[in-house]
Amino acid sequence: MGTRRRSRELAMQALFFMDIQKNFSHDMLESFCDNYVTSRESQPFFFKLVEGVLLILPEIDALVEKYSSNWKISRMSRVDRNVMRIALYEMLYCDDIPVKVSINEAVDVGKKYGTEESGAFVNGIVDRIRIAIENGEIKKKRGS
């Protein structure tokens, strides 16, 4: 498994952990890191993803709800919503990652950790947002 894939999986697990606790603080992130081993190679991208998502969580959740078909973020599975949060952060803020890669990674991680329907569910919503970005309805942010 590649370093970035491992970072994405760990980021989803960290966000899932915080989601269960209903606490998206840096203390919870630290608690996750104290209890789960992350390799040195995966840490920089892992922290970039988690901290990036935490900074814009309300914005990301609003986009997911807007582009889903009558789904509230609270009704989505924790795996699905956290996988989408990571993908949307990448799509909006990480200029060095092709949008298709972000979508494919989200679908793959969703399939691995979610339900049988997770891949299609994640793909449907994230792809609608991709189209909105391409059409200029959503502006990409200055990325890294």
C-alpha positions as CSV (number, residue, x, y, z in Angstrom):
1,M,0.0,0.0,0.0
2,G,1.3,3.4,-0.9
3,T,2.1,6.1,1.7
4,R,-0.6,8.4,0.6
5,R,-3.2,5.6,0.7
6,R,-2.1,4.7,4.2
7,S,-2.3,8.4,5.2
8,R,-5.8,8.7,3.8
9,E,-6.9,5.5,5.6
10,L,-5.5,6.8,8.9
11,A,-7.1,10.2,8.3
12,M,-10.5,8.5,7.8
13,Q,-9.9,6.5,11.0
14,A,-8.9,9.6,13.0
15,L,-11.9,11.5,11.8
16,F,-14.2,8.5,12.4
17,F,-12.8,8.4,16.0
18,M,-13.5,12.1,16.6
19,D,-16.9,11.7,15.0
20,I,-17.9,8.9,17.4
21,Q,-16.7,11.1,20.3
22,K,-18.5,14.1,18.8
23,N,-15.3,16.0,19.5
24,F,-13.2,17.3,16.6
25,S,-10.6,19.0,18.7
26,H,-6.8,18.7,18.5
27,D,-6.9,16.9,21.9
28,M,-8.9,14.1,20.2
29,L,-6.5,14.0,17.3
30,E,-3.6,13.7,19.8
31,S,-5.5,11.0,21.6
32,F,-5.9,9.1,18.4
33,C,-2.2,9.4,17.6
34,D,-1.2,8.2,21.0
35,N,-3.2,5.0,20.5
36,Y,-2.7,4.2,16.8
37,V,0.7,3.8,15.2
38,T,1.4,5.9,12.2
39,S,4.5,5.4,10.2
40,R,6.9,8.4,9.8
41,E,6.3,8.3,6.1
42,S,2.6,8.6,6.4
43,Q,2.5,11.3,9.1
44,P,3.0,14.5,7.1
45,F,0.2,13.8,4.6
46,F,-2.0,12.3,7.4
47,F,-1.7,15.5,9.5
48,K,-2.3,17.7,6.4
49,L,-5.5,15.9,5.6
50,V,-6.9,15.8,9.2
51,E,-6.0,19.3,10.1
52,G,-7.2,20.6,6.8
53,V,-10.6,18.9,7.2
54,L,-10.9,20.2,10.7
55,L,-10.3,23.8,9.6
56,I,-13.1,23.7,7.0
57,L,-15.4,21.0,8.4
58,P,-18.6,23.2,8.4
59,E,-17.9,24.2,4.7
60,I,-17.3,20.6,3.7
61,D,-20.4,19.3,5.5
62,A,-22.6,22.0,3.9
63,L,-21.3,21.0,0.4
64,V,-22.0,17.3,1.1
65,E,-25.6,18.0,2.2
66,K,-26.2,20.4,-0.7
67,Y,-25.0,17.9,-3.4
68,S,-26.5,14.8,-1.9
69,S,-30.1,13.8,-2.6
70,N,-32.0,14.8,0.5
71,W,-29.4,13.3,2.9
72,K,-28.4,15.1,6.1
73,I,-24.8,14.6,7.0
74,S,-25.9,13.1,10.4
75,R,-27.8,10.3,8.6
76,M,-24.8,9.2,6.5
77,S,-22.5,6.5,7.8
78,R,-19.5,7.7,9.6
79,V,-17.2,6.0,7.1
80,D,-18.9,7.6,4.1
81,R,-19.0,11.1,5.5
82,N,-15.4,11.1,6.7
83,V,-14.1,9.6,3.4
84,M,-16.0,12.4,1.6
85,R,-14.6,15.1,3.9
86,I,-11.1,14.0,3.0
87,A,-11.8,13.9,-0.7
88,L,-13.4,17.3,-0.7
89,Y,-10.6,18.8,1.2
90,E,-8.2,17.4,-1.4
91,M,-10.4,18.6,-4.3
92,L,-10.7,22.1,-3.0
93,Y,-7.3,22.7,-1.4
94,C,-4.7,20.3,-2.8
95,D,-3.7,21.5,-6.2
96,D,-1.0,18.8,-6.5
97,I,-3.6,16.0,-6.4
98,P,-5.7,15.4,-9.5
99,V,-9.4,15.4,-8.7
100,K,-9.9,12.0,-10.2
101,V,-7.3,10.6,-7.8
102,S,-9.1,12.1,-4.8
103,I,-12.4,10.6,-6.0
104,N,-10.9,7.1,-6.8
105,E,-9.2,7.0,-3.4
106,A,-12.4,8.0,-1.6
107,V,-14.3,5.3,-3.4
108,D,-11.7,2.7,-2.6
109,V,-11.3,3.6,1.0
110,G,-15.1,3.7,1.3
111,K,-15.4,0.3,-0.2
112,K,-12.8,-1.1,2.2
113,Y,-14.2,0.3,5.4
114,G,-17.8,1.0,4.6
115,T,-20.8,-1.0,3.4
116,E,-21.4,-2.6,0.1
117,E,-23.1,0.6,-1.0
118,S,-20.4,3.0,0.2
119,G,-18.4,3.1,-3.0
120,A,-21.4,4.1,-5.2
121,F,-22.8,6.5,-2.5
122,V,-19.5,8.3,-2.1
123,N,-18.8,8.4,-5.8
124,G,-22.3,9.9,-6.6
125,I,-22.0,12.8,-4.2
126,V,-18.3,13.6,-4.7
127,D,-18.7,13.4,-8.5
128,R,-21.6,15.9,-8.3
129,I,-19.3,18.2,-6.4
130,R,-16.5,17.7,-9.0
131,I,-19.0,18.8,-11.8
132,A,-19.9,21.8,-9.7
133,I,-16.2,22.7,-9.4
134,E,-15.7,22.3,-13.1
135,N,-18.7,24.4,-13.9
136,G,-17.5,27.2,-11.6
137,E,-20.3,26.8,-9.1
138,I,-17.8,26.0,-6.4
139,K,-14.5,27.8,-6.4
140,K,-11.3,25.9,-5.7
141,K,-9.3,27.4,-2.8
142,R,-5.6,28.3,-2.8
143,G,-4.0,25.0,-2.4
144,S,-0.7,23.5,-1.5
